[in-house]
Amino acid sequence: MASNMAWGRLILILQFLLLSASTAAQNCRSVTLTASINTTAATINTTPPATQEALTDFLQQTTSPTLNFPTVLITGSTPLVKKYSISGKLCLPTGKSTGTLLFATHGLSFDHTYWEAGGPSSKFNFAASANAAGNAIFYYDRLGIGASSKPDGIKEVQSPVQVEVAHSLVTSIRAGALHQAFSKIIGVGHALGSVTTVGIAAKYPTDFDDIILTGFAGGDNVGILISLGAFGATIASQALKNANTPSNSYFAVGSFIDFQQGFLKYPFFDAATTTTIFNTRGTVTIGELTTLAIPASAPATDFTGRVLVVTGNNDHFFCAGNCAETVNGVTLPNVAAGLFPAASDFKSIVPLNTGHAINLHQSAPATFAAIQSWIAA
Ligand SMILES: *[C@@H]1O[C@H](CO)[C@@H](O)[C@H](O)[C@H]1NC(C)=O
């Protein structure tokens, strides 16, 4: 009898835990915001590639270590005053809330689903890990991607323009656009999204309280060249069934082989999750490629929050496959500290057996736990 009661109680507890795991962790909704920008864009002296061969030639020149191609192409700047529609998702914790919002920007070749890889109960779902720790998260399709506006891929979709778009979103969110107040907003980026986040910290130093830069390092640009060389860049309308892109200035990673080369470390990624992410991958524009690193090319001298860098030891884009490489005795993830002379704290985490797309590797749960405990510290 006593033992039956104990079993009954245990079963009740187990049912409660199962329910909590499947339904209680997250409360997500789609949100469309307007980004208003008033800036100058780079004047890029090129036109959309007429053919696939012309696009391949563009990539070939861009990835030359000595042609200095992007710099040669930029001939000046042009005013850009626009309103764009940006499609995002807000996920709130259903349990105890910290009052903190993570503002997450994805990288090249992804869309917002990078932050929810594998779906609601997946161990690769970063947004779910944030919510479970009591943090809210807003993540979105960058300009030119998914359900967000897809303007001119040379004149408008540029890396520094992504900084202006994100700044406009953060300004709106701080003014109540999500119908909710947050005690802190932390910028989280992956890869080009980290470059965007650095650009915001540099130009708008009070937008974010703290920043987290994943898939990011400094000191060695060889990895960028070899990873873009292995991108298999394919005109988006030919690579993707539902690309819905306005011109050949939009392109995409060609094959899963190319995707693995730049983004994944074998055999430490999940086949099903990475295949889904690849099949719905985001595009890249000629304008972004030409202006890629500009937002992170000067230190964020006035940013006084904390900085966390989280980069896989085998990151191909930022470390050419080896983040243990040093420059003057400093590892590449720690070289990034030089961008933040006024930061109140700088820390790096380097998960082992992990490539550029850190969220898609078996190390993700441990990495996510480390990120959430850094946020709480
Ligand atoms: C854009 O900014 C400039 C000054 O930087 C200002 O003169 C102009 O009125 C602004 N345009 C809009 C539409 O806000």
The ligand as an SDF file (V2000), in Angstrom:
LIG
                    3D

 14 14  0  0  0  0  0  0  0  0999 V2000
   17.9970   62.1270  -42.5390 C   0  0  0  0  0  0  0  0  0  0  0  0
   19.0340   62.7220  -41.7630 O   0  0  0  0  0  0  0  0  0  0  0  0
   19.3850   64.0160  -42.1880 C   0  0  0  0  0  0  0  0  0  0  0  0
   20.5170   64.5420  -41.3180 C   0  0  0  0  0  0  0  0  0  0  0  0
   21.4350   63.5630  -41.0060 O   0  0  0  0  0  0  0  0  0  0  0  0
   18.2050   64.9610  -42.0970 C   0  0  0  0  0  0  0  0  0  0  0  0
   18.5390   66.2260  -42.5980 O   0  0  0  0  0  0  0  0  0  0  0  0
   17.0230   64.3810  -42.8780 C   0  0  0  0  0  0  0  0  0  0  0  0
   15.8730   65.1790  -42.6660 O   0  0  0  0  0  0  0  0  0  0  0  0
   16.7300   62.9660  -42.4510 C   0  0  0  0  0  0  0  0  0  0  0  0
   15.6840   62.3970  -43.3020 N   0  0  0  0  0  0  0  0  0  0  0  0
   14.6140   61.7970  -42.8040 C   0  0  0  0  0  0  0  0  0  0  0  0
   13.5980   61.3150  -43.8120 C   0  0  0  0  0  0  0  0  0  0  0  0
   14.4350   61.6230  -41.6240 O   0  0  0  0  0  0  0  0  0  0  0  0
  1  2  1  0
  1 10  1  0
  2  3  1  0
  3  4  1  0
  3  6  1  0
  4  5  1  0
  6  7  1  0
  6  8  1  0
  8  9  1  0
  8 10  1  0
 10 11  1  0
 11 12  1  0
 12 13  1  0
 12 14  2  0
M  END
$$$$
